[in-house]
């Protein structure tokens, strides 16, 4: 799928740079983004109830 995406972008050689992009992501990057994304203010709760309740 990625190969066709880079072809659609007009530069199929970008597929060779993709692993380098992933390698640049650090544990701290993931922790920082997770702490910004997963906050109580953005939380939703779904309740499943039996029919008739």
N, C-alpha and C positions, 0 to 999 in steps of 0.2 A: 504494500500500500504506500509506503513512504517513497518508493522509487517513482510511482506515478504522480505523487504529490509534487515532488521536486521537478518532474518533467512539466507538470502544469504550471509551476512557478517560472519555468523557462531556464532553469539551471540544474540539470540532472547531476552535476558534480557535487552539489550540496550534500548528497547522500554520504559522501566521504568525510564530511565534517561533522555529521551527526554524533558519532561516538565521542568526539572531542567536546561537544557541547554538554553531553551527559557527564563526562568526566570532570567538568568544571564545577558541577553542583556539589556543595559541601554539606556535611551533616548540619552545620550551623545555618545554612541557607534553608534547609528543610524545617528545622526547628523554628526559625524566625517566621517563616511563612505559615506554618501550622499554628503558631501562637497568635498570629493576626487573623487567621481564618476561623479557627475553632474557638469561638468565644460564646458565652451564654446568650448574648444579645442576638446572635444569629442562629440560635437553636430552635428546632421545631420538635414537637412531640406528637406522635400519632398513637391514638388509643384504638385498640380493636375490642369491640364489644360484641357479646353474643346477641343474635337477633332477638328482638323483643325487649331489650333493656333500654 
